[in-house]
């Protein structure tokens, strides 16, 4: 994977760095070649429009995958649905959401 990115809420920088380190270890173990991801903080982290704005500004045509570390719990807010809907309609690339 040559170009990928991790987006996280403004309070989840440490979680994003831990995730990046864990992914590197896992990918190295299976000899999967991958470049280091770009990491972007989304401020304010609980606003859907902030996530959409940051994704629009940072996701370019050459990005192969995005991982989003969203604050909150499943079913507790619309942030997950808003971000996934945006990605599916505007940037149809593989995406994985992780709830922090």
MODELLER restraints for C-alpha pairs under 7 A, 6 or more apart:
rsr = mdl.restraints
at = mdl.atoms
rsr.add(forms.Gaussian(group=physical.xy_distance, feature=features.Distance(at['CA:1:A'], at['CA:33:A']), mean=6.39, stdev=0.5))
rsr.add(forms.Gaussian(group=physical.xy_distance, feature=features.Distance(at['CA:1:A'], at['CA:34:A']), mean=4.52, stdev=0.5))
rsr.add(forms.Gaussian(group=physical.xy_distance, feature=features.Distance(at['CA:1:A'], at['CA:35:A']), mean=6.35, stdev=0.5))
rsr.add(forms.Gaussian(group=physical.xy_distance, feature=features.Distance(at['CA:2:A'], at['CA:34:A']), mean=5.80, stdev=0.5))
rsr.add(forms.Gaussian(group=physical.xy_distance, feature=features.Distance(at['CA:2:A'], at['CA:35:A']), mean=5.31, stdev=0.5))
rsr.add(forms.Gaussian(group=physical.xy_distance, feature=features.Distance(at['CA:3:A'], at['CA:35:A']), mean=6.65, stdev=0.5))
rsr.add(forms.Gaussian(group=physical.xy_distance, feature=features.Distance(at['CA:3:A'], at['CA:37:A']), mean=6.65, stdev=0.5))
rsr.add(forms.Gaussian(group=physical.xy_distance, feature=features.Distance(at['CA:3:A'], at['CA:62:A']), mean=6.66, stdev=0.5))
rsr.add(forms.Gaussian(group=physical.xy_distance, feature=features.Distance(at['CA:3:A'], at['CA:63:A']), mean=4.99, stdev=0.5))
rsr.add(forms.Gaussian(group=physical.xy_distance, feature=features.Distance(at['CA:3:A'], at['CA:64:A']), mean=5.67, stdev=0.5))
rsr.add(forms.Gaussian(group=physical.xy_distance, feature=features.Distance(at['CA:4:A'], at['CA:37:A']), mean=5.06, stdev=0.5))
rsr.add(forms.Gaussian(group=physical.xy_distance, feature=features.Distance(at['CA:4:A'], at['CA:38:A']), mean=6.54, stdev=0.5))
rsr.add(forms.Gaussian(group=physical.xy_distance, feature=features.Distance(at['CA:4:A'], at['CA:63:A']), mean=5.34, stdev=0.5))
rsr.add(forms.Gaussian(group=physical.xy_distance, feature=features.Distance(at['CA:4:A'], at['CA:64:A']), mean=5.52, stdev=0.5))
rsr.add(forms.Gaussian(group=physical.xy_distance, feature=features.Distance(at['CA:4:A'], at['CA:65:A']), mean=4.92, stdev=0.5))
rsr.add(forms.Gaussian(group=physical.xy_distance, feature=features.Distance(at['CA:4:A'], at['CA:66:A']), mean=5.71, stdev=0.5))
rsr.add(forms.Gaussian(group=physical.xy_distance, feature=features.Distance(at['CA:5:A'], at['CA:37:A']), mean=4.80, stdev=0.5))
rsr.add(forms.Gaussian(group=physical.xy_distance, feature=features.Distance(at['CA:5:A'], at['CA:38:A']), mean=4.60, stdev=0.5))
rsr.add(forms.Gaussian(group=physical.xy_distance, feature=features.Distance(at['CA:5:A'], at['CA:39:A']), mean=5.76, stdev=0.5))
rsr.add(forms.Gaussian(group=physical.xy_distance, feature=features.Distance(at['CA:5:A'], at['CA:65:A']), mean=6.64, stdev=0.5))
rsr.add(forms.Gaussian(group=physical.xy_distance, feature=features.Distance(at['CA:5:A'], at['CA:66:A']), mean=4.89, stdev=0.5))
rsr.add(forms.Gaussian(group=physical.xy_distance, feature=features.Distance(at['CA:5:A'], at['CA:67:A']), mean=6.31, stdev=0.5))
rsr.add(forms.Gaussian(group=physical.xy_distance, feature=features.Distance(at['CA:6:A'], at['CA:37:A']), mean=6.51, stdev=0.5))
rsr.add(forms.Gaussian(group=physical.xy_distance, feature=features.Distance(at['CA:6:A'], at['CA:38:A']), mean=6.20, stdev=0.5))
rsr.add(forms.Gaussian(group=physical.xy_distance, feature=features.Distance(at['CA:6:A'], at['CA:39:A']), mean=4.78, stdev=0.5))
rsr.add(forms.Gaussian(group=physical.xy_distance, feature=features.Distance(at['CA:6:A'], at['CA:40:A']), mean=6.33, stdev=0.5))
rsr.add(forms.Gaussian(group=physical.xy_distance, feature=features.Distance(at['CA:6:A'], at['CA:66:A']), mean=5.81, stdev=0.5))
rsr.add(forms.Gaussian(group=physical.xy_distance, feature=features.Distance(at['CA:6:A'], at['CA:67:A']), mean=4.75, stdev=0.5))
rsr.add(forms.Gaussian(group=physical.xy_distance, feature=features.Distance(at['CA:6:A'], at['CA:68:A']), mean=5.84, stdev=0.5))
rsr.add(forms.Gaussian(group=physical.xy_distance, feature=features.Distance(at['CA:7:A'], at['CA:39:A']), mean=5.85, stdev=0.5))
rsr.add(forms.Gaussian(group=physical.xy_distance, feature=features.Distance(at['CA:7:A'], at['CA:40:A']), mean=4.84, stdev=0.5))
rsr.add(forms.Gaussian(group=physical.xy_distance, feature=features.Distance(at['CA:7:A'], at['CA:41:A']), mean=5.90, stdev=0.5))
rsr.add(forms.Gaussian(group=physical.xy_distance, feature=features.Distance(at['CA:7:A'], at['CA:42:A']), mean=6.85, stdev=0.5))
rsr.add(forms.Gaussian(group=physical.xy_distance, feature=features.Distance(at['CA:7:A'], at['CA:67:A']), mean=6.26, stdev=0.5))
rsr.add(forms.Gaussian(group=physical.xy_distance, feature=features.Distance(at['CA:7:A'], at['CA:68:A']), mean=4.82, stdev=0.5))
rsr.add(forms.Gaussian(group=physical.xy_distance, feature=features.Distance(at['CA:7:A'], at['CA:69:A']), mean=6.13, stdev=0.5))
rsr.add(forms.Gaussian(group=physical.xy_distance, feature=features.Distance(at['CA:8:A'], at['CA:16:A']), mean=6.46, stdev=0.5))
rsr.add(forms.Gaussian(group=physical.xy_distance, feature=features.Distance(at['CA:8:A'], at['CA:40:A']), mean=6.40, stdev=0.5))
rsr.add(forms.Gaussian(group=physical.xy_distance, feature=features.Distance(at['CA:8:A'], at['CA:41:A']), mean=5.09, stdev=0.5))
rsr.add(forms.Gaussian(group=physical.xy_distance, feature=features.Distance(at['CA:8:A'], at['CA:42:A']), mean=5.93, stdev=0.5))
rsr.add(forms.Gaussian(group=physical.xy_distance, feature=features.Distance(at['CA:8:A'], at['CA:68:A']), mean=5.94, stdev=0.5))
rsr.add(forms.Gaussian(group=physical.xy_distance, feature=features.Distance(at['CA:8:A'], at['CA:69:A']), mean=4.71, stdev=0.5))
rsr.add(forms.Gaussian(group=physical.xy_distance, feature=features.Distance(at['CA:8:A'], at['CA:70:A']), mean=6.22, stdev=0.5))
rsr.add(forms.Gaussian(group=physical.xy_distance, feature=features.Distance(at['CA:9:A'], at['CA:41:A']), mean=5.62, stdev=0.5))
rsr.add(forms.Gaussian(group=physical.xy_distance, feature=features.Distance(at['CA:9:A'], at['CA:42:A']), mean=4.88, stdev=0.5))
rsr.add(forms.Gaussian(group=physical.xy_distance, feature=features.Distance(at['CA:9:A'], at['CA:43:A']), mean=6.47, stdev=0.5))
rsr.add(forms.Gaussian(group=physical.xy_distance, feature=features.Distance(at['CA:9:A'], at['CA:45:A']), mean=4.08, stdev=0.5))
rsr.add(forms.Gaussian(group=physical.xy_distance, feature=features.Distance(at['CA:9:A'], at['CA:69:A']), mean=6.85, stdev=0.5))
rsr.add(forms.Gaussian(group=physical.xy_distance, feature=features.Distance(at['CA:9:A'], at['CA:70:A']), mean=6.23, stdev=0.5))
rsr.add(forms.Gaussian(group=physical.xy_distance, feature=features.Distance(at['CA:9:A'], at['CA:71:A']), mean=6.52, stdev=0.5))
rsr.add(forms.Gaussian(group=physical.xy_distance, feature=features.Distance(at['CA:10:A'], at['CA:41:A']), mean=5.37, stdev=0.5))
rsr.add(forms.Gaussian(group=physical.xy_distance, feature=features.Distance(at['CA:10:A'], at['CA:42:A']), mean=5.47, stdev=0.5))
rsr.add(forms.Gaussian(group=physical.xy_distance, feature=features.Distance(at['CA:10:A'], at['CA:43:A']), mean=5.29, stdev=0.5))
rsr.add(forms.Gaussian(group=physical.xy_distance, feature=features.Distance(at['CA:10:A'], at['CA:44:A']), mean=6.30, stdev=0.5))
rsr.add(forms.Gaussian(group=physical.xy_distance, feature=features.Distance(at['CA:10:A'], at['CA:45:A']), mean=5.27, stdev=0.5))
rsr.add(forms.Gaussian(group=physical.xy_distance, feature=features.Distance(at['CA:42:A'], at['CA:50:A']), mean=6.53, stdev=0.5))
rsr.add(forms.Gaussian(group=physical.xy_distance, feature=features.Distance(at['CA:42:A'], at['CA:51:A']), mean=6.09, stdev=0.5))
rsr.add(forms.Gaussian(group=physical.xy_distance, feature=features.Distance(at['CA:42:A'], at['CA:54:A']), mean=6.51, stdev=0.5))
rsr.add(forms.Gaussian(group=physical.xy_distance, feature=features.Distance(at['CA:43:A'], at['CA:50:A']), mean=6.42, stdev=0.5))
rsr.add(forms.Gaussian(group=physical.xy_distance, feature=features.Distance(at['CA:44:A'], at['CA:50:A']), mean=6.44, stdev=0.5))
rsr.add(forms.Gaussian(group=physical.xy_distance, feature=features.Distance(at['CA:46:A'], at['CA:71:A']), mean=6.85, stdev=0.5))
rsr.add(forms.Gaussian(group=physical.xy_distance, feature=features.Distance(at['CA:48:A'], at['CA:79:A']), mean=5.40, stdev=0.5))
rsr.add(forms.Gaussian(group=physical.xy_distance, feature=features.Distance(at['CA:48:A'], at['CA:82:A']), mean=6.35, stdev=0.5))
rsr.add(forms.Gaussian(group=physical.xy_distance, feature=features.Distance(at['CA:48:A'], at['CA:83:A']), mean=6.77, stdev=0.5))
rsr.add(forms.Gaussian(group=physical.xy_distance, feature=features.Distance(at['CA:51:A'], at['CA:83:A']), mean=6.93, stdev=0.5))
rsr.add(forms.Gaussian(group=physical.xy_distance, feature=features.Distance(at['CA:52:A'], at['CA:83:A']), mean=6.62, stdev=0.5))
rsr.add(forms.Gaussian(group=physical.xy_distance, feature=features.Distance(at['CA:64:A'], at['CA:93:A']), mean=6.39, stdev=0.5))
rsr.add(forms.Gaussian(group=physical.xy_distance, feature=features.Distance(at['CA:65:A'], at['CA:93:A']), mean=5.91, stdev=0.5))
rsr.add(forms.Gaussian(group=physical.xy_distance, feature=features.Distance(at['CA:65:A'], at['CA:94:A']), mean=4.93, stdev=0.5))
rsr.add(forms.Gaussian(group=physical.xy_distance, feature=features.Distance(at['CA:65:A'], at['CA:95:A']), mean=5.65, stdev=0.5))
rsr.add(forms.Gaussian(group=physical.xy_distance, feature=features.Distance(at['CA:66:A'], at['CA:94:A']), mean=6.62, stdev=0.5))
rsr.add(forms.Gaussian(group=physical.xy_distance, feature=features.Distance(at['CA:66:A'], at['CA:95:A']), mean=4.83, stdev=0.5))
rsr.add(forms.Gaussian(group=physical.xy_distance, feature=features.Distance(at['CA:66:A'], at['CA:96:A']), mean=6.54, stdev=0.5))
rsr.add(forms.Gaussian(group=physical.xy_distance, feature=features.Distance(at['CA:67:A'], at['CA:95:A']), mean=5.66, stdev=0.5))
rsr.add(forms.Gaussian(group=physical.xy_distance, feature=features.Distance(at['CA:67:A'], at['CA:96:A']), mean=4.83, stdev=0.5))
rsr.add(forms.Gaussian(group=physical.xy_distance, feature=features.Distance(at['CA:67:A'], at['CA:97:A']), mean=5.87, stdev=0.5))
rsr.add(forms.Gaussian(group=physical.xy_distance, feature=features.Distance(at['CA:68:A'], at['CA:96:A']), mean=6.22, stdev=0.5))
rsr.add(forms.Gaussian(group=physical.xy_distance, feature=features.Distance(at['CA:68:A'], at['CA:97:A']), mean=4.74, stdev=0.5))
rsr.add(forms.Gaussian(group=physical.xy_distance, feature=features.Distance(at['CA:68:A'], at['CA:98:A']), mean=6.04, stdev=0.5))
rsr.add(forms.Gaussian(group=physical.xy_distance, feature=features.Distance(at['CA:69:A'], at['CA:97:A']), mean=5.97, stdev=0.5))
rsr.add(forms.Gaussian(group=physical.xy_distance, feature=features.Distance(at['CA:69:A'], at['CA:98:A']), mean=4.76, stdev=0.5))
rsr.add(forms.Gaussian(group=physical.xy_distance, feature=features.Distance(at['CA:69:A'], at['CA:99:A']), mean=5.71, stdev=0.5))
rsr.add(forms.Gaussian(group=physical.xy_distance, feature=features.Distance(at['CA:69:A'], at['CA:100:A']), mean=6.18, stdev=0.5))
rsr.add(forms.Gaussian(group=physical.xy_distance, feature=features.Distance(at['CA:70:A'], at['CA:97:A']), mean=6.87, stdev=0.5))
rsr.add(forms.Gaussian(group=physical.xy_distance, feature=features.Distance(at['CA:70:A'], at['CA:98:A']), mean=6.12, stdev=0.5))
rsr.add(forms.Gaussian(group=physical.xy_distance, feature=features.Distance(at['CA:70:A'], at['CA:99:A']), mean=4.93, stdev=0.5))
rsr.add(forms.Gaussian(group=physical.xy_distance, feature=features.Distance(at['CA:70:A'], at['CA:100:A']), mean=5.82, stdev=0.5))
rsr.add(forms.Gaussian(group=physical.xy_distance, feature=features.Distance(at['CA:71:A'], at['CA:99:A']), mean=5.82, stdev=0.5))
rsr.add(forms.Gaussian(group=physical.xy_distance, feature=features.Distance(at['CA:71:A'], at['CA:100:A']), mean=4.98, stdev=0.5))
rsr.add(forms.Gaussian(group=physical.xy_distance, feature=features.Distance(at['CA:72:A'], at['CA:99:A']), mean=6.23, stdev=0.5))
rsr.add(forms.Gaussian(group=physical.xy_distance, feature=features.Distance(at['CA:72:A'], at['CA:100:A']), mean=6.19, stdev=0.5))
rsr.add(forms.Gaussian(group=physical.xy_distance, feature=features.Distance(at['CA:73:A'], at['CA:99:A']), mean=6.33, stdev=0.5))
